[in-house]
């Protein structure tokens, strides 16, 4: 059988990648009777000299996606999971440096957090403190994210979170906006402001000569500054709050050069209780899930170029 190379008609192969998506790996670290959990969903995408497999079906340069899956689980044992970022760096470096046809690796990771179940006390004769060392409840506040990209010489690390739902029950207004013949919205001088934060931030660590950030501390502190800015901003618009959240991160975390937010405005409308002879003094609201305003924006360190995609659905 003759193996055909590139077809002789005017068609070109564009960008391509392959790998194993959503490898769910849970790593238990046993520190005596105390256990620690890292729960990750890891997706691997590899690209490089892959023209021939598309043109002729030759798999000579193809590392099976099943092998990439196996590598994820083996690395959880061999390297442990210090952080989602560090684990992704180990994987990306391995695929690019161990496989000559692979020129670029992109590792995307979702991390699901767990916290310990509080024990009834050290003197308990039932479950007690010792049991709680290996008993956990899944945290439901947000999903931590990271994307590691490596091309053999430089790194790009973009981390973030999604589904972090926050609310201010006051200290928010919305008035002075453009009105036309289709405008029915009433101006609000005291309203609920709520959103489900989706955020990505890009690190300025790009090569192995630089000292890498403390990934775990960076995430914890970035999240803290984001939430503090949300709570402490007297908001006249969700855009203003977005800017303050990003600014607080850039001002306080020197390892981060760019932050991008996608903030759906989770509208809460005052319910008209007058038909029942009741006065609604900013107490009873209807929470609408759709349609919703969607506010998006990027905050940059001065002099830096934006690199996080505007459409976060693909990141």
Residue pairs with C-beta under 8 A, 6 or more apart in sequence:
3 56
3 57
3 58
4 55
4 56
5 52
5 55
5 56
6 51
6 55
7 55
13 51
13 54
13 55
15 47
16 47
16 50
16 54
17 45
17 46
17 47
17 104
17 106
18 45
18 46
18 47
18 50
18 62
18 65
19 43
19 44
19 45
19 46
19 65
19 68
20 43
20 44
20 65
20 66
20 68
20 69
20 72
21 43
21 44
21 45
22 41
22 42
22 43
23 41
23 42
23 43
23 44
23 68
23 69
23 72
23 73
24 39
24 40
24 41
24 42
25 39
25 40
25 42
25 72
25 73
25 76
25 81
26 37
26 38
26 39
26 40
27 37
27 38
27 39
27 40
27 76
27 80
27 81
28 35
28 36
28 37
29 35
29 36
29 37
29 38
29 80
33 130
33 133
33 134
34 133
34 134
35 133
35 134
37 114
37 136
38 81
38 84
38 87
38 111
39 111
39 112
39 113
39 114
40 81
40 84
40 87
40 109
40 110
40 111
40 112
41 109
41 110
41 111
41 112
42 72
42 87
42 88
42 91
42 107
42 108
42 109
43 107
43 108
43 109
44 65
44 68
44 69
44 71
44 72
44 91
44 95
44 105
44 106
44 107
45 105
45 106
45 107
45 108
46 63
46 68
46 95
46 99
46 102
46 104
46 105
46 106
47 102
47 103
47 104
47 106
48 61
48 99
48 101
48 102
48 103
48 104
49 61
49 101
49 103
50 61
50 62
50 101
52 58
52 60
52 61
53 59
53 60
53 61
53 62
61 101
63 95
63 99
63 102
68 95
71 91
71 94
71 95
72 91
75 87
75 90
75 91
75 94
76 87
79 87
79 90
81 87
82 215
82 216
83 215
83 216
83 219
84 109
84 111
84 144
84 145
84 146
84 159
84 215
85 146
85 148
85 157
85 159
85 215
86 212
86 215
87 109
88 107
88 108
88 109
88 146
88 147
88 148
88 157
89 148
89 150
89 155
89 157
89 212
91 105
91 107
91 148
92 105
92 106
92 107
92 148
92 149
92 150
92 155
93 150
95 102
95 105
96 102
96 103
96 104
96 105
96 150
96 151
96 152
97 152
103 151
103 152
104 149
104 150
104 151
104 152
105 148
105 149
105 150
106 147
106 148
106 149
107 147
107 148
107 149
108 145
108 146
108 147
108 148
109 145
109 146
109 147
109 148
110 143
110 144
110 145
111 143
111 144
111 145
111 146
112 138
112 139
112 143
112 144
113 138
113 139
113 141
113 142
113 144
114 136
114 137
114 138
114 139
115 136
115 137
115 139
116 132
116 133
116 135
116 136
116 137
117 132
117 135
117 136
117 137
118 132
119 127
119 128
119 129
119 130
119 131
119 132
120 126
120 127
120 128
121 128
121 129
122 128
122 129
127 135
141 163
141 164
141 165
142 161
142 162
142 163
142 164
142 197
143 161
143 162
143 163
144 159
144 160
144 161
144 219
145 159
145 160
145 161
145 162
145 200
146 157
146 158
146 159
146 160
147 156
147 157
147 158
147 159
147 315
148 155
148 156
148 157
149 155
149 156
149 157
150 156
153 207
154 206
154 207
155 205
155 206
155 207
155 208
156 202
156 206
156 307
157 202
157 203
157 205
158 200
158 201
158 202
158 203
158 308
158 315
159 200
159 201
159 203
159 215
159 218
159 219
159 222
160 198
160 199
160 200
160 201
161 197
161 198
161 199
161 223
162 196
162 197
162 198
162 199
163 196
163 198
164 196
164 197
164 199
164 223
165 194
165 195
165 196
165 197
165 266
166 194
166 195
166 196
166 197
166 227
166 230
167 192
167 193
167 194
167 266
168 192
168 193
168 194
168 230
168 231
168 235
169 192
170 190
170 192
170 282
171 193
171 233
171 234
171 235
172 188
172 190
172 191
172 192
172 193
172 234
172 235
172 236
173 188
173 189
173 190
173 191
173 235
173 236
174 187
174 188
174 191
174 236
174 237
175 187
175 188
175 189
175 236
176 187
177 185
177 187
190 282
191 268
192 268
192 285
193 235
193 238
193 241
193 265
194 265
194 266
194 268
195 238
195 263
195 264
195 265
195 266
195 295
196 263
196 264
196 266
197 226
197 230
197 261
197 263
198 261
198 262
198 263
198 312
199 226
199 245
199 259
199 260
199 261
199 262
200 259
200 260
200 308
200 312
200 315
201 222
201 249
201 253
201 256
201 258
201 259
201 260
201 308
202 256
202 257
202 258
202 259
202 307
202 308
203 213
203 218
203 255
203 256
203 257
204 255
204 256
204 257
204 304
205 211
205 212
205 213
205 255
213 255
218 253
218 255
218 256
221 252
221 253
222 249
222 253
222 256
225 245
225 248
225 249
225 252
225 253
226 245
226 248
226 249
228 248
229 241
229 244
229 245
229 247
229 248
229 249
230 241
230 244
230 245
233 240
233 241
233 244
233 245
235 241
238 263
238 265
238 293
238 295
239 295
239 297
241 263
242 261
242 263
242 295
242 297
242 299
243 297
243 299
245 259
245 261
245 299
246 259
246 261
246 297
246 298
246 299
247 299
249 256
249 259
249 299
250 256
250 257
250 259
250 299
250 300
250 301
256 301
257 300
257 301
257 304
258 298
258 299
258 300
258 301
258 304
258 306
258 307
258 308
259 298
259 299
260 296
260 297
260 298
260 299
260 308
260 310
260 312
261 295
261 296
261 297
261 298
261 299
262 294
262 295
262 296
262 312
263 294
263 295
263 296
264 292
264 293
264 294
264 295
265 292
265 293
265 294
265 295
266 287
266 288
266 289
266 292
267 287
267 288
267 292
267 293
268 285
268 286
268 287
268 288
269 285
269 286
269 288
270 280
270 282
270 284
270 285
270 286
271 280
271 284
271 285
271 286
272 280
273 279
273 280
273 284
274 280
296 310
296 312
298 306
298 308
298 310
300 306
308 315
309 315
